[in-house]
């Protein structure tokens, strides 16, 4: 998201159409919440190196002053893992730094949730991340796209490798990494990413070729859920774009799926927390629908955390529309930031100031 299937049954198509039609007939959303209830005001930040962790530490007081009560720290491979030290990046954060983050967030009554980007986003530009660099047998497209070039979706260079969700040796390693992050951050939830999965069911994969992208995606989600929720007893968060029909909703191929993963939404548990991200102003052409994916996820029984990026107008629009929905499962709002934050930066971010203004009267600590 850093930029910007088995066949669907007639029942699913009819249900989605009904949601869209019903939403288009709904009254225009108002700028006040449908119900006064505690809301999450989240901030997502990258922690890709030690300096990023120090920057986040320096900004926690400012974030708390704005009303932020949830921080999602995307750590990925950037921690000093003990179980698999060969999967550390070049400048990982230490256990001591992680504990400082835990302590400061606790002091300011902020819920701290680590994120480990799963399934997709196993590379970026020419760099392949440690898992597939160390274990190329886990690659969903083995031997293809040398130098991470030569693959669409957008007619550009290759966009992010995926791991194979069917490889029998994969989960034992990934679950070790999940466990270390849960434990060191003393977390009651883990965010598993899973956005923008474009490489799935690849013909080069001996296990996945010819299989339904929706079933493959659902397996990856359900495997993570089984460990995080059933075994560890924690909440599981994830990005929601691969569960959304990009054609039916009009969101397109980035903020939703056009590679047939979206029917997986009916194959996964309903207590997953969906971070439903939409960044571009293009969706404002669908104002009469009132953000159809938020409604869809709520209708299906998920808890939803609508998610924005850097456009204050889009932030305001999304918050106002989502708060007008009469559901206790609409959790609040999450602002993303796709870099490490620097000292003094939080208070200057227009998207955070906009979100603080809209959420301020009803934002309380989320724990």
Secondary structure, 3 states (H helix, E strand, C coil): CCCCCCCCCHHHHHHHHHHHHHHHCCCCCCCCCCCCCCEEEEEEEECCCHHHHHHHHHHHHHHHHHCCCEEEEECCCCECCCCCHHHCCCCCECHHHHHHHHHHHHHCCCEEEEEEEECCCCEECCEECHHHHHCHHHECCCCCCHHHCCCCCCCCCCCCCCECCCCCCHHHHHHHHHHHHHHHCCCCEEEEECCCCCCCCCCCCCCCCCCCHHHHHHHHHHHHHHHHHHHCCCEEEEECHHHCEHHHHCCCCCCCECCCCHHHHHCCCCCCEEECECCCHHHHHHHHHCCHHHHHHHHCCCEECCEECCCHHHHHHHHHHHHCCCCCCECEEEEEECCCCCCCCHHHCHHHHHHHHHHHHHECCCC
